[in-house]
Amino acid sequence: MTKYKVYHFDEKIERKGTASVKWDEVDRLYHAEGLLPMWVADMDFRVPDEVTDALKGRVDHGIYGYSARSESYLSAVQKWMRERHSWEIDKDWLCHSPGVVTALNLIVDGFTKPGDKVLIQPPVYPPFRKSVHNQGRELVTSALVYDNGKYTMNFTDLEQKMSDPSVKMMILCSPHNPVGRVWTKDELSRVAELSHKHHVLVISDEIHGDLVFNGKEHLPFANLSEEAANHSIICTAPSKTFNLAGLQISNIIIPNPSLRRIYLSQLQRFSLNEPNALGAAAAEAAYREGGDWLSQCLDYIKVNADYVADFLRNSIPELTMVPLEGTYLGWIDCRKLCLDKLQLQNLMLKKAKIAFNQGYTFGNEGEGFVRINLACPHSLIEQAMRQLHRAIQSLKN
Ligand SMILES: Cc1ncc(COP(=O)(O)O)c(C=O)c1O
């Protein structure tokens, strides 16, 4: 009988003094003091024991020369995709990147030329926009629609934008950060159909694909159909799933060999084709043995998400959390407070003393919202809600 290990996500682990961006840089970046960091997508949980053991084993060896991705690393990723997402991939399709944002920049640079346009769906993860601007390409937006407490894609607008022959690429966020949607088969199939019809290459950022709730299922875009596989690039990583961002390893999955050749030549060009030795060891252990940890972690995050939604409903009815289907990032609608973006930011930083990601940083469409990171011990979530409550009360006095 295999032993079932119980993880204690309630444990508050001191992170200050570990050069943590989330904890050590927060006051400097937000120009305030004593902030509770509920921002950046970084969990405050210790990784699965197997990951720590794998790292210790690698460290004990004591030699850290140039590293390759081993057969066993590639088969661990392959197995994860098969078992977790019913997606059968060839090891050949797996390409390295230190990070998904690095990959997005390499992809925009390598697959488009000056004058081409790249489409994104705001409100969305800010580096999407930056990866387009960084390469001097033109940005086209097709905003998500928020109606009746739910975000959806505007397919009429999407088709209109895609029918511009200069639109060569779409960066899809699946699941979507920050609105928490896990796109359905129908929605993704419509994106696939339109992108195929209008010859738009789809870059599907699926970094949050392992983080889904409420019986929702994440569907890898390239697994929808042969056509979708042929004109897409899928960005995945263990970095959100197991909080390994500081170890810098991700997997860019490219079924189409012609597209893969271009991506690999970009990696060569910038000398980014070798993984960090510790990152590879950690990622392999996480994919092989982290499944139980992840299930327990998701249950824990779900309790935090429900707590925030209930707390707001009962104690701060001016604020509402958009239902969370995926990611560990709650998207809170604060528009009933009728504050402009800087007033809302000041309220959160100066009165509540909380660093949320401000909605406007995800595009104008995010104005009036804040994003909360739910992947932390429950006591911190309670503390954040207490501080938020007090701040909102102060507005009324
Ligand atoms: C949608 C999305 N893509 C990419 C990243 C970051 O990826 P990386 O750290 O691998 O560059 C994040 C981090 O929050 C994210 O939300």
The ligand as an SDF file (V2000), in Angstrom:
LIG
                    3D

 16 16  0  0  0  0  0  0  0  0999 V2000
   -0.0590   33.7870  -18.1860 C   0  0  0  0  0  0  0  0  0  0  0  0
    1.3440   33.8040  -17.6680 C   0  0  0  0  0  0  0  0  0  0  0  0
    2.3520   33.5390  -18.4970 N   0  0  0  0  0  0  0  0  0  0  0  0
    3.6410   33.5320  -18.0640 C   0  0  0  0  0  0  0  0  0  0  0  0
    3.9490   33.8150  -16.7450 C   0  0  0  0  0  0  0  0  0  0  0  0
    5.3670   33.8580  -16.2900 C   0  0  0  0  0  0  0  0  0  0  0  0
    6.1050   32.8720  -16.8540 O   0  0  0  0  0  0  0  0  0  0  0  0
    7.6720   32.7530  -16.6350 P   0  0  0  0  0  0  0  0  0  0  0  0
    7.9590   33.0530  -15.2190 O   0  0  0  0  0  0  0  0  0  0  0  0
    7.9380   31.3350  -17.0220 O   0  0  0  0  0  0  0  0  0  0  0  0
    8.2990   33.7220  -17.5760 O   0  0  0  0  0  0  0  0  0  0  0  0
    2.9140   34.0910  -15.8540 C   0  0  0  0  0  0  0  0  0  0  0  0
    3.2270   34.4280  -14.4580 C   0  0  0  0  0  0  0  0  0  0  0  0
    2.4210   34.8700  -13.7150 O   0  0  0  0  0  0  0  0  0  0  0  0
    1.5840   34.0840  -16.3230 C   0  0  0  0  0  0  0  0  0  0  0  0
    0.5550   34.3480  -15.5180 O   0  0  0  0  0  0  0  0  0  0  0  0
  1  2  1  0
  2  3  1  0
  2 15  2  0
  3  4  2  0
  4  5  1  0
  5  6  1  0
  5 12  2  0
  6  7  1  0
  7  8  1  0
  8  9  2  0
  8 10  1  0
  8 11  1  0
 12 13  1  0
 12 15  1  0
 13 14  2  0
 15 16  1  0
M  END
$$$$
